[in-house]
Amino acid sequence: HDQRIPMTRVAGAGAIAAWGLLSWDYGERSLHGAREGWFGQDSPEGGADKAGHLYTSYVMTRAFAGLYERWGDDRPSAAREAVLTTLLLTGFMELGDGISPYGLSHEDMIMNVAGSLAGYQLATHGDWARRLDLRMEYQPSGRSDPFTDYEHARYLVALKLEGFGLPDDSPLRWLELHGGYFTRGYDDRGARDRRYTYVGLGLN
C-alpha cells in the first residue's frame, strides 16, 4: 500500500487542526453536539453551510482520486481511497467543531457523506462526469476565513449538454443548464435573511 496516502491523511488532519485553532476556536468547549437544521429560514446560514459541506467533500474526493490515480492506483481503487480520506478528514473537522462554539453537527456529517459519494460517482463514471458538474462561485471579500464566507458564495449544479451524445457540430454542445442556491444577510445582524434558488444557462 502506498505510504503516501496515509501520510496525506496525517498532513490533512494537521492542517485542519492548525486552521481550526487559529480561526474556528477549537478547544474552547468540551465536546458537544448542535442541531443546526437544514435549509430553513431560521437555520444558521440558511443552509448555505450545508451546501458548502457537500461541495467541499465533493471537491476533496475528486482531487484525492486524481492524486491517488496519478500515484499509481487504478481508478476505482483511487476513488475508494479518496472517499475514505475525505470522510476521515471531514469527520476530524466535525470533531473539532464539537470542541468549539459551533458544536458537532450530524447534518454536516450527512452532507459530507453525500458530497463524497457524488465525487466517487463522477470520478468512476466518465459518462456522468461529462454530463454533470458541481460548482461554487465565490466573490472574494477580504474576510480572514474564506471557508465560512457563505455571504459571498453560490453553489450550483451544471448539466452539460455535450454529455448527451449531440453531434459534434451542434451548437447545443456549448450550453449548460444551471440550478443553484445561495443565501444573503445571515452574516449581517442588520440585514434581512434571504434564501435564493435560481436556474440559468451557461457556456461550457
Salt bridges, closest charged atoms under 4 A:
ASP2 OD2 - ARG4 NH2 2.81
GLU36 OE1 - LYS50 NZ 2.58
ASP49 OD2 - LYS50 NZ 2.62
GLU69 OE2 - ARG75 NE 3.36
GLU81 OE2 - HIS1 NE2 3.21
GLU81 OE1 - ARG9 NH2 2.59
GLU107 OE1 - HIS106 ND1 3.51
ASP108 OD1 - LYS50 NZ 2.92
ASP108 OD2 - HIS53 NE2 3.31
ASP133 OD2 - ARG135 NE 2.89
ASP149 OD1 - ARG143 NH1 3.48
ASP149 OD1 - HIS152 ND1 2.91
ASP168 OD1 - ARG173 NH1 3.85
GLU176 OE2 - ARG135 NH2 2.83
GLU176 OE1 - HIS178 NE2 2.81
ASP187 OD2 - ARG143 NH1 3.11
